[in-house]
Amino acid sequence: MTTTLVLGGVRSGKSRHAEALMGQGPVTYIAPGRPANDSDPEWAARVREHQARRPASWTTLETRDLASAIGGATQAVLVDCLGVWLARVLDECDGWTDPEVGAQVLARAGEELLAAWRAAPTEVVLVSNEVGLGVVPATPSGRLFRDELGRLNAALSAAADRVHLVVAGRVLDLSAAPVVGE
């Protein structure tokens, strides 16, 4: 089946573009970030904004286990977003304070995700942040996040059928671009 990686910066339009690629469904929308709650009103507002855009025919699955969700899919899948998934993985293994452990856990989780991506039984569109275009983060945890997400994006991109980069609301199709290292 077709796999599409949609990359872009924060508020670039990447989620809207990915949603448009899916049409009206049926679609399983996988939300891998931490669930919204009253302790973070800004995060809850972002979650509500995304929920309001989804067609009624879409099913939402909140899970961190992306590999199992993709591997067990019976209809098209939209995963939004890999950056919040990676942050959640780091939260759960205390990888922010122990970057070595965080990198090990992310490597295993990334390998599982990549295997599921390559063997996807349905169409899969995965949204991810492109975080490598700015300054080098000042903290070890910030550098860990940026580096690991960059590595994972590159691996998924190399295995994807299509790759779209959304910049300032404009979509660039990178699918035919050469892959570094090949």
C-alpha atoms as a printed R data frame, in Angstrom:
    type eleno elety resid chain resno       x      y      z
1   ATOM     1    CA   MET     A     1   0.000  0.000  0.000
2   ATOM     2    CA   THR     A     2   1.005  3.628 -0.380
3   ATOM     3    CA   THR     A     3   2.961  5.368  2.362
4   ATOM     4    CA   THR     A     4   3.239  9.150  2.468
5   ATOM     5    CA   LEU     A     5   5.404 11.173  4.824
6   ATOM     6    CA   VAL     A     6   4.266 14.779  5.286
7   ATOM     7    CA   LEU     A     7   6.924 16.991  6.847
8   ATOM     8    CA   GLY     A     8   6.790 20.612  7.879
9   ATOM     9    CA   GLY     A     9   7.359 23.156 10.576
10  ATOM    10    CA   VAL     A    10   4.951 24.115 13.330
11  ATOM    11    CA   ARG     A    11   1.731 25.648 11.962
12  ATOM    12    CA   SER     A    12   2.979 25.179  8.389
13  ATOM    13    CA   GLY     A    13  -0.215 23.463  7.225
14  ATOM    14    CA   LYS     A    14   1.173 19.921  7.270
15  ATOM    15    CA   SER     A    15  -1.770 18.437  9.188
16  ATOM    16    CA   ARG     A    16  -4.339 20.067  6.923
17  ATOM    17    CA   HIS     A    17  -2.458 18.811  3.874
18  ATOM    18    CA   ALA     A    18  -2.307 15.266  5.278
19  ATOM    19    CA   GLU     A    19  -6.027 15.377  6.070
20  ATOM    20    CA   ALA     A    20  -6.782 16.496  2.505
21  ATOM    21    CA   LEU     A    21  -4.773 13.558  1.140
22  ATOM    22    CA   MET     A    22  -7.073 11.174  3.032
23  ATOM    23    CA   GLY     A    23 -10.368 12.430  1.640
24  ATOM    24    CA   GLN     A    24 -13.560 11.690  3.536
25  ATOM    25    CA   GLY     A    25 -12.717  8.222  4.784
26  ATOM    26    CA   PRO     A    26 -13.045  5.762  6.216
27  ATOM    27    CA   VAL     A    27  -9.809  6.631  7.981
28  ATOM    28    CA   THR     A    28  -8.278  5.699 11.305
29  ATOM    29    CA   TYR     A    29  -6.736  8.857 12.729
30  ATOM    30    CA   ILE     A    30  -3.962  7.876 15.132
31  ATOM    31    CA   ALA     A    31  -3.191 10.505 17.753
32  ATOM    32    CA   PRO     A    32   0.063  9.421 19.429
33  ATOM    33    CA   GLY     A    33   0.558 12.458 21.680
34  ATOM    34    CA   ARG     A    34  -0.455 12.720 25.263
35  ATOM    35    CA   PRO     A    35  -4.231 12.978 25.681
36  ATOM    36    CA   ALA     A    36  -5.680 16.407 26.376
37  ATOM    37    CA   ASN     A    37  -6.595 17.278 29.946
38  ATOM    38    CA   ASP     A    38  -7.438 20.321 32.044
39  ATOM    39    CA   SER     A    39  -3.861 20.756 33.291
40  ATOM    40    CA   ASP     A    40  -2.752 22.199 29.925
41  ATOM    41    CA   PRO     A    41  -5.490 24.364 28.349
42  ATOM    42    CA   GLU     A    42  -3.344 25.342 25.343
43  ATOM    43    CA   TRP     A    43  -2.679 21.674 24.453
44  ATOM    44    CA   ALA     A    44  -6.371 20.852 24.944
45  ATOM    45    CA   ALA     A    45  -7.299 23.662 22.536
46  ATOM    46    CA   ARG     A    46  -4.907 22.277 19.907
47  ATOM    47    CA   VAL     A    47  -6.420 18.809 20.278
48  ATOM    48    CA   ARG     A    48  -9.964 20.212 19.952
49  ATOM    49    CA   GLU     A    49  -8.959 22.114 16.808
50  ATOM    50    CA   HIS     A    50  -7.710 18.907 15.180
51  ATOM    51    CA   GLN     A    51 -10.775 16.937 16.299
52  ATOM    52    CA   ALA     A    52 -13.166 19.525 14.854
53  ATOM    53    CA   ARG     A    53 -11.638 19.173 11.367
54  ATOM    54    CA   ARG     A    54 -12.057 15.395 11.142
55  ATOM    55    CA   PRO     A    55 -14.947 13.990  9.116
56  ATOM    56    CA   ALA     A    56 -17.542 11.995 11.050
57  ATOM    57    CA   SER     A    57 -16.532  8.873  9.077
58  ATOM    58    CA   TRP     A    58 -13.078  8.888 10.663
59  ATOM    59    CA   THR     A    59 -12.223  6.827 13.727
60  ATOM    60    CA   THR     A    60  -9.766  8.213 16.281
61  ATOM    61    CA   LEU     A    61  -7.277  5.972 18.054
62  ATOM    62    CA   GLU     A    62  -5.130  7.487 20.808
63  ATOM    63    CA   THR     A    63  -2.077  5.289 21.217
64  ATOM    64    CA   ARG     A    64   1.685  5.434 21.470
65  ATOM    65    CA   ASP     A    65   2.018  1.972 19.894
66  ATOM    66    CA   LEU     A    66   2.233  3.136 16.288
67  ATOM    67    CA   ALA     A    67   3.769 -0.084 14.984
68  ATOM    68    CA   SER     A    68   0.867 -2.227 16.197
69  ATOM    69    CA   ALA     A    69  -1.749  0.295 15.092
70  ATOM    70    CA   ILE     A    70  -0.323  0.501 11.570
71  ATOM    71    CA   GLY     A    71   0.312 -3.246 11.330
72  ATOM    72    CA   GLY     A    72  -3.226 -4.074 12.423
73  ATOM    73    CA   ALA     A    73  -4.974 -1.457 10.300
74  ATOM    74    CA   THR     A    74  -7.947 -2.469  8.175
75  ATOM    75    CA   GLN     A    75  -8.574  0.951  6.643
76  ATOM    76    CA   ALA     A    76  -6.454  3.948  5.657
77  ATOM    77    CA   VAL     A    77  -4.397  5.452  8.491
78  ATOM    78    CA   LEU     A    78  -3.351  9.013  9.271
79  ATOM    79    CA   VAL     A    79  -0.780  9.428 12.059
80  ATOM    80    CA   ASP     A    80  -0.465 12.977 13.388
81  ATOM    81    CA   CYS     A    81   2.218 13.622 14.548
82  ATOM    82    CA   LEU     A    82   5.547 11.874 14.932
83  ATOM    83    CA   GLY     A    83   7.075 14.740 16.933
84  ATOM    84    CA   VAL     A    84   4.492 14.428 19.703
85  ATOM    85    CA   TRP     A    85   4.903 10.634 19.608
86  ATOM    86    CA   LEU     A    86   8.652 10.969 20.081
87  ATOM    87    CA   ALA     A    87   8.150 13.389 22.986
88  ATOM    88    CA   ARG     A    88   5.704 10.967 24.600
89  ATOM    89    CA   VAL     A    89   8.168  8.075 24.255
90  ATOM    90    CA   LEU     A    90  10.846 10.205 25.913
91  ATOM    91    CA   ASP     A    91   8.405 11.191 28.683
92  ATOM    92    CA   GLU     A    92   7.555  7.568 29.444
93  ATOM    93    CA   CYS     A    93  11.168  6.342 29.641
94  ATOM    94    CA   ASP     A    94  12.516  9.445 31.406
95  ATOM    95    CA   GLY     A    95  14.671 10.010 28.339
96  ATOM    96    CA   TRP     A    96  14.765 13.757 28.888
97  ATOM    97    CA   THR     A    97  16.928 13.347 31.976
98  ATOM    98    CA   ASP     A    98  18.810 10.288 30.719
99  ATOM    99    CA   PRO     A    99  19.452 10.881 26.998
100 ATOM   100    CA   GLU     A   100  21.358  7.612 26.624
101 ATOM   101    CA   VAL     A   101  18.346  5.591 27.755
102 ATOM   102    CA   GLY     A   102  16.083  7.822 25.657
103 ATOM   103    CA   ALA     A   103  18.146  7.196 22.525
104 ATOM   104    CA   GLN     A   104  18.095  3.412 23.129
105 ATOM   105    CA   VAL     A   105  14.325  3.315 23.665
106 ATOM   106    CA   LEU     A   106  13.731  5.529 20.626
107 ATOM   107    CA   ALA     A   107  15.991  3.347 18.464
108 ATOM   108    CA   ARG     A   108  13.915  0.245 19.293
109 ATOM   109    CA   ALA     A   109  10.604  2.052 18.854
110 ATOM   110    CA   GLY     A   110  11.823  3.591 15.597
111 ATOM   111    CA   GLU     A   111  12.869  0.198 14.210
112 ATOM   112    CA   GLU     A   112   9.421 -1.212 15.044
113 ATOM   113    CA   LEU     A   113   7.716  1.761 13.410
114 ATOM   114    CA   LEU     A   114   9.883  1.514 10.292
115 ATOM   115    CA   ALA     A   115   9.120 -2.207  9.940
116 ATOM   116    CA   ALA     A   116   5.379 -1.536 10.242
117 ATOM   117    CA   TRP     A   117   5.677  1.358  7.759
118 ATOM   118    CA   ARG     A   118   7.361 -0.904  5.190
119 ATOM   119    CA   ALA     A   119   4.764 -3.665  5.632
120 ATOM   120    CA   ALA     A   120   1.682 -1.439  5.996
121 ATOM   121    CA   PRO     A   121  -1.458 -3.328  4.945
122 ATOM   122    CA   THR     A   122  -3.307 -0.095  4.095
123 ATOM   123    CA   GLU     A   123  -2.564  3.417  2.913
124 ATOM   124    CA   VAL     A   124  -0.653  5.298  5.627
125 ATOM   125    CA   VAL     A   125  -0.012  9.036  5.827
126 ATOM   126    CA   LEU     A   126   2.351 10.051  8.603
127 ATOM   127    CA   VAL     A   127   2.830 13.676  9.683
128 ATOM   128    CA   SER     A   128   6.087 14.788 11.264
129 ATOM   129    CA   ASN     A   129   7.834 17.980 12.233
130 ATOM   130    CA   GLU     A   130  10.913 19.114 10.362
131 ATOM   131    CA   VAL     A   131  12.988 20.427 13.249
132 ATOM   132    CA   GLY     A   132  16.467 20.448 11.780
133 ATOM   133    CA   LEU     A   133  16.299 23.835 10.068
134 ATOM   134    CA   GLY     A   134  16.913 26.026 13.111
135 ATOM   135    CA   VAL     A   135  19.577 26.631 15.687
136 ATOM   136    CA   VAL     A   136  21.250 23.849 17.635
137 ATOM   137    CA   PRO     A   137  19.286 23.441 20.905
138 ATOM   138    CA   ALA     A   138  21.108 24.603 24.024
139 ATOM   139    CA   THR     A   139  20.186 21.553 26.131
140 ATOM   140    CA   PRO     A   140  21.095 17.867 25.788
141 ATOM   141    CA   SER     A   141  17.407 16.916 25.809
142 ATOM   142    CA   GLY     A   142  16.641 19.423 23.051
143 ATOM   143    CA   ARG     A   143  19.485 18.087 20.929
144 ATOM   144    CA   LEU     A   144  18.337 14.510 21.576
145 ATOM   145    CA   PHE     A   145  14.814 15.346 20.368
146 ATOM   146    CA   ARG     A   146  16.024 17.176 17.279
147 ATOM   147    CA   ASP     A   147  18.601 14.547 16.333
148 ATOM   148    CA   GLU     A   148  16.361 11.519 16.900
149 ATOM   149    CA   LEU     A   149  13.401 13.023 15.043
150 ATOM   150    CA   GLY     A   150  15.699 13.955 12.163
151 ATOM   151    CA   ARG     A   151  17.067 10.416 11.972
152 ATOM   152    CA   LEU     A   152  13.618  8.880 12.096
153 ATOM   153    CA   ASN     A   153  12.249 11.278  9.471
154 ATOM   154    CA   ALA     A   154  15.150 10.381  7.159
155 ATOM   155    CA   ALA     A   155  14.592  6.632  7.597
156 ATOM   156    CA   LEU     A   156  10.842  6.905  7.008
157 ATOM   157    CA   SER     A   157  11.413  9.183  4.026
158 ATOM   158    CA   ALA     A   158  13.823  6.703  2.435
159 ATOM   159    CA   ALA     A   159  11.183  3.965  2.739
160 ATOM   160    CA   ALA     A   160   8.176  6.116  1.750
161 ATOM   161    CA   ASP     A   161   6.349  6.022 -1.560
162 ATOM   162    CA   ARG     A   162   5.708  9.767 -1.365
163 ATOM   163    CA   VAL     A   163   7.270 12.591  0.646
164 ATOM   164    CA   HIS     A   164   5.724 16.051  0.874
165 ATOM   165    CA   LEU     A   165   7.293 19.049  2.584
166 ATOM   166    CA   VAL     A   166   4.920 21.808  3.676
167 ATOM   167    CA   VAL     A   167   6.532 25.223  4.080
168 ATOM   168    CA   ALA     A   168   4.492 28.343  4.873
169 ATOM   169    CA   GLY     A   169   1.345 26.673  3.629
170 ATOM   170    CA   ARG     A   170   2.918 25.519  0.344
171 ATOM   171    CA   VAL     A   171   3.475 21.869 -0.560
172 ATOM   172    CA   LEU     A   172   6.655 20.635 -2.185
173 ATOM   173    CA   ASP     A   173   6.614 17.072 -3.536
174 ATOM   174    CA   LEU     A   174   9.998 15.539 -2.723
175 ATOM   175    CA   SER     A   175   9.071 12.034 -3.838
176 ATOM   176    CA   ALA     A   176  11.398 11.978 -6.839
177 ATOM   177    CA   ALA     A   177  14.304 13.680 -5.054
178 ATOM   178    CA   PRO     A   178  17.427 11.588 -4.477
179 ATOM   179    CA   VAL     A   179  17.843  9.990 -1.063
180 ATOM   180    CA   VAL     A   180  21.050 10.850  0.790
181 ATOM   181    CA   GLY     A   181  23.333  7.853  1.105
182 ATOM   182    CA   GLU     A   182  21.872  5.849 -1.754
